[in-house]
Amino acid sequence: MSAAAPAADAGITTDSRPRVSGRFRLQWEEAQQAWVLLYPEGMVKLNHSAGEILRRCDGARTVGEIVADLERAFAATGLEADVCAFLAMARQQHWVEL
């Protein structure tokens, strides 16, 4: 995917700088043994991959930097499409903002 190519028509590019929406608070929940998104009406329990992506969404790092960090951390390659697809879904759910 090029820097200008959108993912799932959600405006996600490798130059985007996603951050967790102010509507939510991302935190590790010991009782759940998982990252969760807290909001006034409840909680979203995240799977491992989602938690690892969202905890890197600080508004400072680009999607490209997040992908590179994940690939280093997990000794993997080719994660860009999956990360962009997740972020597109997360944006539709209002979990992240650009």
Secondary structure, 3 states (H helix, E strand, C coil): CCCCCCECCCCECCCCCCEECCCCEEEEECCCCEEEEEECCEEEECCHHHHHHHCCCECCCCHHHHHHHHHHHCCCCCCHHHHHHHHHHHHHCCCEEC
